[in-house]
Amino acid sequence: MLYLVPTPIGNLEDITLRAIRILKEVDLILAEDTRISKKLLNHLQISKPLQSHHAHNEHHTLEKTIEELLGGTVMALISDAGTPGISDPGFLLVRACLQAGVKVESLPGPTAFVPALVNSGLPCERFCFEGFLPQKKGKQTRLKALVGEKRTMVFYESPYRLVKTLKQLAEHLGEDRPAAVSRELTKMFEENARGTLAELAAHFEKKKVKGEIVIVVAGESGK
């Protein structure tokens, strides 16, 4: 059995009672960064074996992990923050488990794009999640493909590329396109900024940006 267990994106209170119970019951916890996960587990007073499972080793450890699961080991997969598989490792392992006949159960819980989308003030009944845009090759192609997108668009971005990405979005979608930027969600210095893409680029260009970033952009003709 493999459990996918969402972890808090900032505020440590944002973890479900069920998630805590599962983490206490499993035999092994697969963690994106064991150092970060150890802090959360210590806070929850959970002592379980931790094994590294991240983008750089998941291909190499996949076969062994599946063998252990088939042998009866019950595991939980967690990422540094949020829901495993959403712009974090998880997809390859889930696919391999399903192909091998290993039962997979995903718990509901925190993920950054949902609160960012809901508090953006932009239409959220239909949206598309784009995750991180390609850093170099393919970025312009992806942006051009989104020009006619009518649904609200959601992106993840690093603080170091935020202003550049906002300017590129403005270049392709229009400087007056409504948008919102959320950073440090659920944390002490949470910020939710709203305006046009041009206004947001100018706003964040004047300050040193830190933390995890979610960009929400209105679709074509969105309000």
Buried (B, 14 or more C-beta within 10 A) or exposed (E): BBBBBBBBBBEEEBBBEEBBEBBBEBBBBBBBBBEBBBEBBEEBEBEBEBBBBBEEEBEEBBEEBBEBBEEEBBBBBBBBBBBBBBBBBBEBBBEBBEEEEBEBEBBEBBBBBBBBBEBBBBBBEEBEBBEEBEEEEEEBEEBEEBEEBEBBBBBBBEBEBBBEBBBBBBEBBBBEBBBBBBBBBBBEEBBBBBBBBBBBBBBBEEEEBEBBBBBBBBBBEBE
